[in-house]
Each structure stands twice: as C-alpha cells, then as structure tokens.
Amino acid sequence: MSDRRKLNTSPDIPYKFLTTLIWAPAFPLLRLATTKLPHLRPYVIGGAIVAANLHGFWLIQNPDLSDEAIN
C-alpha cells in the first residue's frame, strides 16, 4: 500500500512562481482604472511594474521561501 501512495503523489509545486497569475491581470485593470486620468497612466503602470519586480526579487531572495528551507 505504501508503494502505491508513492506512485500517485504529485510533484511539489513551487507556489512562489505562480504569483504571475496575480500580477498579469492587474495591468489591464490598471489601464481601465486610469481611463479618466490618462496623464497618470504611465506612472501607475510603471509603479506596478516596479512593485511586481521587487516582489519577484523578494520571493527569490527570501531565505524562508527558498527551496533549501522548504525541503
């Protein structure tokens, strides 16, 4: 029975890499939200890009979320 469970286990998914599924829909929503303020659109989109990149850098560099700490 234990051999059967080992065969049916799914691989561990690194959930930290799935955050792009959160960030990707944010950009069209920000574009729609700034339709009445087109002069602020570049700053809002630029700020979102900076925030997404900083968030990705934090996920990669955070020792608590590294593969060595999880395993």
PyMOL Python script that loads the backbone (N, CA, C, O; Angstrom):
from pymol import cmd

cmd.read_pdbstr("""\
ATOM      1  N   MET A   1       0.824  -1.199   0.000  1.00  0.00           N
ATOM      2  CA  MET A   1       0.000   0.000   0.000  1.00  0.00           C
ATOM      3  C   MET A   1       0.868   1.264   0.000  1.00  0.00           C
ATOM      4  O   MET A   1       0.527   2.243  -0.664  1.00  0.00           O
ATOM      5  N   SER A   2       1.959   1.253   0.719  1.00  0.00           N
ATOM      6  CA  SER A   2       2.800   2.447   0.754  1.00  0.00           C
ATOM      7  C   SER A   2       3.453   2.687  -0.608  1.00  0.00           C
ATOM      8  O   SER A   2       3.684   3.837  -0.980  1.00  0.00           O
ATOM      9  N   ASP A   3       3.755   1.619  -1.361  1.00  0.00           N
ATOM     10  CA  ASP A   3       4.321   1.801  -2.690  1.00  0.00           C
ATOM     11  C   ASP A   3       3.326   2.472  -3.630  1.00  0.00           C
ATOM     12  O   ASP A   3       3.712   3.271  -4.483  1.00  0.00           O
ATOM     13  N   ARG A   4       2.067   2.151  -3.476  1.00  0.00           N
ATOM     14  CA  ARG A   4       1.028   2.745  -4.324  1.00  0.00           C
ATOM     15  C   ARG A   4       0.904   4.249  -4.043  1.00  0.00           C
ATOM     16  O   ARG A   4       0.727   5.035  -4.973  1.00  0.00           O
ATOM     17  N   ARG A   5       0.996   4.649  -2.781  1.00  0.00           N
ATOM     18  CA  ARG A   5       0.912   6.070  -2.455  1.00  0.00           C
ATOM     19  C   ARG A   5       2.088   6.837  -3.031  1.00  0.00           C
ATOM     20  O   ARG A   5       1.933   7.980  -3.461  1.00  0.00           O
ATOM     21  N   LYS A   6       3.246   6.229  -3.044  1.00  0.00           N
ATOM     22  CA  LYS A   6       4.410   6.914  -3.593  1.00  0.00           C
ATOM     23  C   LYS A   6       4.265   7.129  -5.097  1.00  0.00           C
ATOM     24  O   LYS A   6       4.765   8.124  -5.623  1.00  0.00           O
ATOM     25  N   LEU A   7       3.611   6.242  -5.780  1.00  0.00           N
ATOM     26  CA  LEU A   7       3.426   6.393  -7.215  1.00  0.00           C
ATOM     27  C   LEU A   7       2.401   7.470  -7.553  1.00  0.00           C
ATOM     28  O   LEU A   7       2.522   8.126  -8.587  1.00  0.00           O
ATOM     29  N   ASN A   8       1.410   7.661  -6.714  1.00  0.00           N
ATOM     30  CA  ASN A   8       0.327   8.603  -7.000  1.00  0.00           C
ATOM     31  C   ASN A   8       0.586  10.007  -6.469  1.00  0.00           C
ATOM     32  O   ASN A   8      -0.256  10.889  -6.644  1.00  0.00           O
ATOM     33  N   THR A   9       1.700  10.232  -5.840  1.00  0.00           N
ATOM     34  CA  THR A   9       1.947  11.573  -5.314  1.00  0.00           C
ATOM     35  C   THR A   9       2.284  12.526  -6.449  1.00  0.00           C
ATOM     36  O   THR A   9       2.991  12.168  -7.391  1.00  0.00           O
ATOM     37  N   SER A  10       1.779  13.716  -6.349  1.00  0.00           N
ATOM     38  CA  SER A  10       2.068  14.728  -7.354  1.00  0.00           C
ATOM     39  C   SER A  10       3.357  15.451  -6.963  1.00  0.00           C
ATOM     40  O   SER A  10       3.711  15.487  -5.785  1.00  0.00           O
ATOM     41  N   PRO A  11       4.051  16.021  -7.928  1.00  0.00           N
ATOM     42  CA  PRO A  11       5.287  16.733  -7.590  1.00  0.00           C
ATOM     43  C   PRO A  11       4.971  18.006  -6.810  1.00  0.00           C
ATOM     44  O   PRO A  11       3.908  18.606  -6.969  1.00  0.00           O
ATOM     45  N   ASP A  12       5.909  18.397  -5.975  1.00  0.00           N
ATOM     46  CA  ASP A  12       5.725  19.624  -5.207  1.00  0.00           C
ATOM     47  C   ASP A  12       5.778  20.826  -6.145  1.00  0.00           C
ATOM     48  O   ASP A  12       6.712  20.978  -6.932  1.00  0.00           O
ATOM     49  N   ILE A  13       4.768  21.666  -6.047  1.00  0.00           N
ATOM     50  CA  ILE A  13       4.677  22.841  -6.910  1.00  0.00           C
ATOM     51  C   ILE A  13       5.293  24.022  -6.170  1.00  0.00           C
ATOM     52  O   ILE A  13       4.905  24.298  -5.034  1.00  0.00           O
ATOM     53  N   PRO A  14       6.240  24.723  -6.781  1.00  0.00           N
ATOM     54  CA  PRO A  14       6.776  25.931  -6.142  1.00  0.00           C
ATOM     55  C   PRO A  14       5.775  27.073  -6.300  1.00  0.00           C
ATOM     56  O   PRO A  14       5.787  27.780  -7.308  1.00  0.00           O
ATOM     57  N   TYR A  15       4.918  27.249  -5.314  1.00  0.00           N
ATOM     58  CA  TYR A  15       3.824  28.206  -5.407  1.00  0.00           C
ATOM     59  C   TYR A  15       4.299  29.641  -5.568  1.00  0.00           C
ATOM     60  O   TYR A  15       3.561  30.491  -6.066  1.00  0.00           O
ATOM     61  N   LYS A  16       5.536  29.914  -5.147  1.00  0.00           N
ATOM     62  CA  LYS A  16       6.004  31.291  -5.265  1.00  0.00           C
ATOM     63  C   LYS A  16       6.130  31.739  -6.716  1.00  0.00           C
ATOM     64  O   LYS A  16       6.116  32.939  -6.990  1.00  0.00           O
ATOM     65  N   PHE A  17       6.253  30.794  -7.654  1.00  0.00           N
ATOM     66  CA  PHE A  17       6.359  31.159  -9.056  1.00  0.00           C
ATOM     67  C   PHE A  17       4.999  31.339  -9.718  1.00  0.00           C
ATOM     68  O   PHE A  17       4.936  31.717 -10.888  1.00  0.00           O
ATOM     69  N   LEU A  18       3.925  31.082  -9.010  1.00  0.00           N
ATOM     70  CA  LEU A  18       2.584  31.263  -9.559  1.00  0.00           C
ATOM     71  C   LEU A  18       2.039  32.676  -9.314  1.00  0.00           C
ATOM     72  O   LEU A  18       0.897  32.968  -9.670  1.00  0.00           O
ATOM     73  N   THR A  19       2.846  33.548  -8.712  1.00  0.00           N
ATOM     74  CA  THR A  19       2.357  34.898  -8.438  1.00  0.00           C
ATOM     75  C   THR A  19       2.162  35.710  -9.709  1.00  0.00           C
ATOM     76  O   THR A  19       1.484  36.737  -9.688  1.00  0.00           O
ATOM     77  N   THR A  20       2.747  35.266 -10.815  1.00  0.00           N
ATOM     78  CA  THR A  20       2.496  35.981 -12.071  1.00  0.00           C
ATOM     79  C   THR A  20       1.033  35.884 -12.484  1.00  0.00           C
ATOM     80  O   THR A  20       0.531  36.730 -13.223  1.00  0.00           O
ATOM     81  N   LEU A  21       0.354  34.844 -12.002  1.00  0.00           N
ATOM     82  CA  LEU A  21      -1.080  34.738 -12.274  1.00  0.00           C
ATOM     83  C   LEU A  21      -1.865  35.834 -11.560  1.00  0.00           C
ATOM     84  O   LEU A  21      -2.987  36.153 -11.953  1.00  0.00           O
ATOM     85  N   ILE A  22      -1.283  36.404 -10.524  1.00  0.00           N
ATOM     86  CA  ILE A  22      -1.920  37.517  -9.813  1.00  0.00           C
ATOM     87  C   ILE A  22      -1.567  38.839 -10.488  1.00  0.00           C
ATOM     88  O   ILE A  22      -2.428  39.700 -10.671  1.00  0.00           O
ATOM     89  N   TRP A  23      -0.290  38.994 -10.858  1.00  0.00           N
ATOM     90  CA  TRP A  23       0.156  40.258 -11.420  1.00  0.00           C
ATOM     91  C   TRP A  23      -0.329  40.476 -12.845  1.00  0.00           C
ATOM     92  O   TRP A  23      -0.593  41.616 -13.226  1.00  0.00           O
ATOM     93  N   ALA A  24      -0.453  39.434 -13.636  1.00  0.00           N
ATOM     94  CA  ALA A  24      -0.806  39.593 -15.047  1.00  0.00           C
ATOM     95  C   ALA A  24      -2.162  40.278 -15.257  1.00  0.00           C
ATOM     96  O   ALA A  24      -2.246  41.176 -16.094  1.00  0.00           O
ATOM     97  N   PRO A  25      -3.221  39.901 -14.542  1.00  0.00           N
ATOM     98  CA  PRO A  25      -4.492  40.611 -14.756  1.00  0.00           C
ATOM     99  C   PRO A  25      -4.516  42.014 -14.168  1.00  0.00           C
ATOM    100  O   PRO A  25      -5.423  42.790 -14.471  1.00  0.00           O
ATOM    101  N   ALA A  26      -3.546  42.354 -13.341  1.00  0.00           N
ATOM    102  CA  ALA A  26      -3.543  43.675 -12.715  1.00  0.00           C
ATOM    103  C   ALA A  26      -3.298  44.777 -13.744  1.00  0.00           C
ATOM    104  O   ALA A  26      -3.853  45.868 -13.616  1.00  0.00           O
ATOM    105  N   PHE A  27      -2.483  44.514 -14.752  1.00  0.00           N
ATOM    106  CA  PHE A  27      -2.131  45.569 -15.698  1.00  0.00           C
ATOM    107  C   PHE A  27      -3.305  46.017 -16.565  1.00  0.00           C
ATOM    108  O   PHE A  27      -3.483  47.222 -16.739  1.00  0.00           O
ATOM    109  N   PRO A  28      -4.111  45.118 -17.116  1.00  0.00           N
ATOM    110  CA  PRO A  28      -5.296  45.616 -17.835  1.00  0.00           C
ATOM    111  C   PRO A  28      -6.285  46.332 -16.911  1.00  0.00           C
ATOM    112  O   PRO A  28      -6.946  47.287 -17.320  1.00  0.00           O
ATOM    113  N   LEU A  29      -6.380  45.869 -15.682  1.00  0.00           N
ATOM    114  CA  LEU A  29      -7.274  46.542 -14.737  1.00  0.00           C
ATOM    115  C   LEU A  29      -6.774  47.943 -14.396  1.00  0.00           C
ATOM    116  O   LEU A  29      -7.568  48.872 -14.248  1.00  0.00           O
ATOM    117  N   LEU A  30      -5.464  48.091 -14.274  1.00  0.00           N
ATOM    118  CA  LEU A  30      -4.910  49.430 -14.029  1.00  0.00           C
ATOM    119  C   LEU A  30      -5.126  50.340 -15.231  1.00  0.00           C
ATOM    120  O   LEU A  30      -5.380  51.535 -15.078  1.00  0.00           O
ATOM    121  N   ARG A  31      -5.027  49.775 -16.412  1.00  0.00           N
ATOM    122  CA  ARG A  31      -5.262  50.571 -17.624  1.00  0.00           C
ATOM    123  C   ARG A  31      -6.713  51.053 -17.678  1.00  0.00           C
ATOM    124  O   ARG A  31      -6.985  52.202 -18.027  1.00  0.00           O
ATOM    125  N   LEU A  32      -7.634  50.162 -17.327  1.00  0.00           N
ATOM    126  CA  LEU A  32      -9.045  50.554 -17.311  1.00  0.00           C
ATOM    127  C   LEU A  32      -9.341  51.548 -16.189  1.00  0.00           C
ATOM    128  O   LEU A  32     -10.178  52.436 -16.346  1.00  0.00           O
ATOM    129  N   ALA A  33      -8.659  51.396 -15.070  1.00  0.00           N
ATOM    130  CA  ALA A  33      -8.913  52.288 -13.938  1.00  0.00           C
ATOM    131  C   ALA A  33      -8.407  53.701 -14.196  1.00  0.00           C
ATOM    132  O   ALA A  33      -8.880  54.650 -13.570  1.00  0.00           O
ATOM    133  N   THR A  34      -7.453  53.854 -15.107  1.00  0.00           N
ATOM    134  CA  THR A  34      -6.895  55.184 -15.366  1.00  0.00           C
ATOM    135  C   THR A  34      -7.415  55.802 -16.663  1.00  0.00           C
ATOM    136  O   THR A  34      -6.751  56.663 -17.242  1.00  0.00           O
ATOM    137  N   THR A  35      -8.572  55.383 -17.119  1.00  0.00           N
ATOM    138  CA  THR A  35      -9.106  55.954 -18.359  1.00  0.00           C
ATOM    139  C   THR A  35      -9.484  57.426 -18.186  1.00  0.00           C
ATOM    140  O   THR A  35      -9.380  58.206 -19.132  1.00  0.00           O
ATOM    141  N   LYS A  36      -9.919  57.806 -16.994  1.00  0.00           N
ATOM    142  CA  LYS A  36     -10.294  59.202 -16.772  1.00  0.00           C
ATOM    143  C   LYS A  36      -9.105  60.073 -16.384  1.00  0.00           C
ATOM    144  O   LYS A  36      -9.210  61.299 -16.364  1.00  0.00           O
ATOM    145  N   LEU A  37      -7.980  59.442 -16.077  1.00  0.00           N
ATOM    146  CA  LEU A  37      -6.761  60.170 -15.733  1.00  0.00           C
ATOM    147  C   LEU A  37      -5.605  59.685 -16.608  1.00  0.00           C
ATOM    148  O   LEU A  37      -4.667  59.067 -16.104  1.00  0.00           O
ATOM    149  N   PRO A  38      -5.664  59.959 -17.907  1.00  0.00           N
ATOM    150  CA  PRO A  38      -4.635  59.410 -18.804  1.00  0.00           C
ATOM    151  C   PRO A  38      -3.232  59.956 -18.532  1.00  0.00           C
ATOM    152  O   PRO A  38      -2.244  59.309 -18.879  1.00  0.00           O
ATOM    153  N   HIS A  39      -3.131  61.135 -17.918  1.00  0.00           N
ATOM    154  CA  HIS A  39      -1.807  61.682 -17.637  1.00  0.00           C
ATOM    155  C   HIS A  39      -1.107  60.931 -16.501  1.00  0.00           C
ATOM    156  O   HIS A  39       0.113  61.021 -16.368  1.00  0.00           O
ATOM    157  N   LEU A  40      -1.865  60.190 -15.678  1.00  0.00           N
ATOM    158  CA  LEU A  40      -1.267  59.406 -14.591  1.00  0.00           C
ATOM    159  C   LEU A  40      -0.976  57.957 -14.987  1.00  0.00           C
ATOM    160  O   LEU A  40      -0.306  57.235 -14.249  1.00  0.00           O
ATOM    161  N   ARG A  41      -1.473  57.535 -16.139  1.00  0.00           N
ATOM    162  CA  ARG A  41      -1.336  56.135 -16.550  1.00  0.00           C
ATOM    163  C   ARG A  41       0.112  55.645 -16.595  1.00  0.00           C
ATOM    164  O   ARG A  41       0.384  54.557 -16.087  1.00  0.00           O
ATOM    165  N   PRO A  42       1.055  56.394 -17.178  1.00  0.00           N
ATOM    166  CA  PRO A  42       2.436  55.879 -17.199  1.00  0.00           C
ATOM    167  C   PRO A  42       3.025  55.683 -15.803  1.00  0.00           C
ATOM    168  O   PRO A  42       3.788  54.746 -15.570  1.00  0.00           O
ATOM    169  N   TYR A  43       2.669  56.564 -14.885  1.00  0.00           N
ATOM    170  CA  TYR A  43       3.194  56.446 -13.523  1.00  0.00           C
ATOM    171  C   TYR A  43       2.588  55.253 -12.784  1.00  0.00           C
ATOM    172  O   TYR A  43       3.280  54.556 -12.043  1.00  0.00           O
ATOM    173  N   VAL A  44       1.312  55.028 -12.989  1.00  0.00           N
ATOM    174  CA  VAL A  44       0.638  53.899 -12.335  1.00  0.00           C
ATOM    175  C   VAL A  44       1.162  52.576 -12.889  1.00  0.00           C
ATOM    176  O   VAL A  44       1.477  51.663 -12.125  1.00  0.00           O
ATOM    177  N   ILE A  45       1.256  52.470 -14.206  1.00  0.00           N
ATOM    178  CA  ILE A  45       1.766  51.242 -14.820  1.00  0.00           C
ATOM    179  C   ILE A  45       3.230  51.040 -14.453  1.00  0.00           C
ATOM    180  O   ILE A  45       3.639  49.921 -14.141  1.00  0.00           O
ATOM    181  N   GLY A  46       4.021  52.100 -14.485  1.00  0.00           N
ATOM    182  CA  GLY A  46       5.429  51.996 -14.100  1.00  0.00           C
ATOM    183  C   GLY A  46       5.591  51.573 -12.647  1.00  0.00           C
ATOM    184  O   GLY A  46       6.454  50.757 -12.322  1.00  0.00           O
ATOM    185  N   GLY A  47       4.759  52.130 -11.776  1.00  0.00           N
ATOM    186  CA  GLY A  47       4.812  51.732 -10.370  1.00  0.00           C
ATOM    187  C   GLY A  47       4.426  50.279 -10.166  1.00  0.00           C
ATOM    188  O   GLY A  47       4.997  49.594  -9.317  1.00  0.00           O
ATOM    189  N   ALA A  48       3.457  49.806 -10.940  1.00  0.00           N
ATOM    190  CA  ALA A  48       3.061  48.403 -10.841  1.00  0.00           C
ATOM    191  C   ALA A  48       4.168  47.478 -11.339  1.00  0.00           C
ATOM    192  O   ALA A  48       4.390  46.407 -10.775  1.00  0.00           O
ATOM    193  N   ILE A  49       4.860  47.897 -12.396  1.00  0.00           N
ATOM    194  CA  ILE A  49       5.974  47.089 -12.901  1.00  0.00           C
ATOM    195  C   ILE A  49       7.091  47.028 -11.869  1.00  0.00           C
ATOM    196  O   ILE A  49       7.660  45.963 -11.627  1.00  0.00           O
ATOM    197  N   VAL A  50       7.404  48.163 -11.263  1.00  0.00           N
ATOM    198  CA  VAL A  50       8.437  48.182 -10.220  1.00  0.00           C
ATOM    199  C   VAL A  50       8.020  47.313  -9.040  1.00  0.00           C
ATOM    200  O   VAL A  50       8.832  46.550  -8.516  1.00  0.00           O
ATOM    201  N   ALA A  51       6.766  47.418  -8.619  1.00  0.00           N
ATOM    202  CA  ALA A  51       6.288  46.613  -7.489  1.00  0.00           C
ATOM    203  C   ALA A  51       6.326  45.119  -7.815  1.00  0.00           C
ATOM    204  O   ALA A  51       6.702  44.313  -6.964  1.00  0.00           O
ATOM    205  N   ALA A  52       5.942  44.744  -9.030  1.00  0.00           N
ATOM    206  CA  ALA A  52       5.963  43.330  -9.408  1.00  0.00           C
ATOM    207  C   ALA A  52       7.389  42.793  -9.444  1.00  0.00           C
ATOM    208  O   ALA A  52       7.645  41.669  -9.011  1.00  0.00           O
ATOM    209  N   ASN A  53       8.323  43.601  -9.962  1.00  0.00           N
ATOM    210  CA  ASN A  53       9.716  43.152  -9.999  1.00  0.00           C
ATOM    211  C   ASN A  53      10.313  43.059  -8.598  1.00  0.00           C
ATOM    212  O   ASN A  53      11.049  42.116  -8.308  1.00  0.00           O
ATOM    213  N   LEU A  54      10.014  44.007  -7.735  1.00  0.00           N
ATOM    214  CA  LEU A  54      10.504  43.932  -6.361  1.00  0.00           C
ATOM    215  C   LEU A  54       9.902  42.735  -5.625  1.00  0.00           C
ATOM    216  O   LEU A  54      10.577  42.081  -4.831  1.00  0.00           O
ATOM    217  N   HIS A  55       8.643  42.460  -5.894  1.00  0.00           N
ATOM    218  CA  HIS A  55       8.004  41.306  -5.278  1.00  0.00           C
ATOM    219  C   HIS A  55       8.659  40.014  -5.755  1.00  0.00           C
ATOM    220  O   HIS A  55       8.892  39.110  -4.952  1.00  0.00           O
ATOM    221  N   GLY A  56       8.953  39.916  -7.030  1.00  0.00           N
ATOM    222  CA  GLY A  56       9.635  38.738  -7.559  1.00  0.00           C
ATOM    223  C   GLY A  56      11.031  38.592  -6.991  1.00  0.00           C
ATOM    224  O   GLY A  56      11.452  37.486  -6.651  1.00  0.00           O
ATOM    225  N   PHE A  57      11.758  39.704  -6.885  1.00  0.00           N
ATOM    226  CA  PHE A  57      13.094  39.661  -6.289  1.00  0.00           C
ATOM    227  C   PHE A  57      13.019  39.199  -4.840  1.00  0.00           C
ATOM    228  O   PHE A  57      13.851  38.407  -4.397  1.00  0.00           O
ATOM    229  N   TRP A  58      12.025  39.692  -4.097  1.00  0.00           N
ATOM    230  CA  TRP A  58      11.864  39.286  -2.708  1.00  0.00           C
ATOM    231  C   TRP A  58      11.545  37.793  -2.604  1.00  0.00           C
ATOM    232  O   TRP A  58      12.067  37.113  -1.721  1.00  0.00           O
ATOM    233  N   LEU A  59      10.704  37.282  -3.484  1.00  0.00           N
ATOM    234  CA  LEU A  59      10.369  35.863  -3.449  1.00  0.00           C
ATOM    235  C   LEU A  59      11.583  34.993  -3.725  1.00  0.00           C
ATOM    236  O   LEU A  59      11.731  33.928  -3.127  1.00  0.00           O
ATOM    237  N   ILE A  60      12.438  35.428  -4.610  1.00  0.00           N
ATOM    238  CA  ILE A  60      13.618  34.630  -4.942  1.00  0.00           C
ATOM    239  C   ILE A  60      14.670  34.728  -3.847  1.00  0.00           C
ATOM    240  O   ILE A  60      15.323  33.733  -3.531  1.00  0.00           O
ATOM    241  N   GLN A  61      14.844  35.902  -3.268  1.00  0.00           N
ATOM    242  CA  GLN A  61      15.908  36.117  -2.293  1.00  0.00           C
ATOM    243  C   GLN A  61      15.521  35.806  -0.857  1.00  0.00           C
ATOM    244  O   GLN A  61      16.400  35.715   0.001  1.00  0.00           O
ATOM    245  N   ASN A  62      14.245  35.641  -0.568  1.00  0.00           N
ATOM    246  CA  ASN A  62      13.790  35.401   0.799  1.00  0.00           C
ATOM    247  C   ASN A  62      14.256  34.027   1.264  1.00  0.00           C
ATOM    248  O   ASN A  62      13.864  33.020   0.674  1.00  0.00           O
ATOM    249  N   PRO A  63      15.082  33.957   2.307  1.00  0.00           N
ATOM    250  CA  PRO A  63      15.585  32.648   2.736  1.00  0.00           C
ATOM    251  C   PRO A  63      14.489  31.739   3.301  1.00  0.00           C
ATOM    252  O   PRO A  63      14.637  30.517   3.275  1.00  0.00           O
ATOM    253  N   ASP A  64      13.410  32.302   3.802  1.00  0.00           N
ATOM    254  CA  ASP A  64      12.330  31.471   4.337  1.00  0.00           C
ATOM    255  C   ASP A  64      11.570  30.758   3.234  1.00  0.00           C
ATOM    256  O   ASP A  64      10.952  29.724   3.489  1.00  0.00           O
ATOM    257  N   LEU A  65      11.597  31.283   2.015  1.00  0.00           N
ATOM    258  CA  LEU A  65      10.869  30.691   0.898  1.00  0.00           C
ATOM    259  C   LEU A  65      11.790  29.936  -0.058  1.00  0.00           C
ATOM    260  O   LEU A  65      11.339  29.464  -1.102  1.00  0.00           O
ATOM    261  N   SER A  66      13.060  29.818   0.279  1.00  0.00           N
ATOM    262  CA  SER A  66      13.984  29.137  -0.633  1.00  0.00           C
ATOM    263  C   SER A  66      13.731  27.641  -0.617  1.00  0.00           C
ATOM    264  O   SER A  66      13.126  27.115   0.318  1.00  0.00           O
ATOM    265  N   ASP A  67      14.189  26.967  -1.639  1.00  0.00           N
ATOM    266  CA  ASP A  67      13.984  25.518  -1.752  1.00  0.00           C
ATOM    267  C   ASP A  67      14.694  24.762  -0.644  1.00  0.00           C
ATOM    268  O   ASP A  67      14.205  23.724  -0.196  1.00  0.00           O
ATOM    269  N   GLU A  68      15.833  25.259  -0.194  1.00  0.00           N
ATOM    270  CA  GLU A  68      16.571  24.587   0.873  1.00  0.00           C
ATOM    271  C   GLU A  68      15.816  24.646   2.192  1.00  0.00           C
ATOM    272  O   GLU A  68      15.849  23.688   2.965  1.00  0.00           O
ATOM    273  N   ALA A  69      15.130  25.767   2.464  1.00  0.00           N
ATOM    274  CA  ALA A  69      14.408  25.902   3.726  1.00  0.00           C
ATOM    275  C   ALA A  69      13.123  25.073   3.715  1.00  0.00           C
ATOM    276  O   ALA A  69      12.690  24.593   4.763  1.00  0.00           O
ATOM    277  N   ILE A  70      12.512  24.901   2.548  1.00  0.00           N
ATOM    278  CA  ILE A  70      11.257  24.176   2.459  1.00  0.00           C
ATOM    279  C   ILE A  70      11.503  22.676   2.582  1.00  0.00           C
ATOM    280  O   ILE A  70      10.755  21.977   3.266  1.00  0.00           O
ATOM    281  N   ASN A  71      12.532  22.188   1.932  1.00  0.00           N
ATOM    282  CA  ASN A  71      12.806  20.742   1.950  1.00  0.00           C
ATOM    283  C   ASN A  71      13.491  20.315   3.187  1.00  0.00           C
ATOM    284  O   ASN A  71      13.788  19.131   3.351  1.00  0.00           O
TER     285      ASN A  71
END
""", "prot")
cmd.dss("prot")
cmd.show_as("cartoon", "prot")
cmd.util.cbc("prot")
cmd.orient("prot")
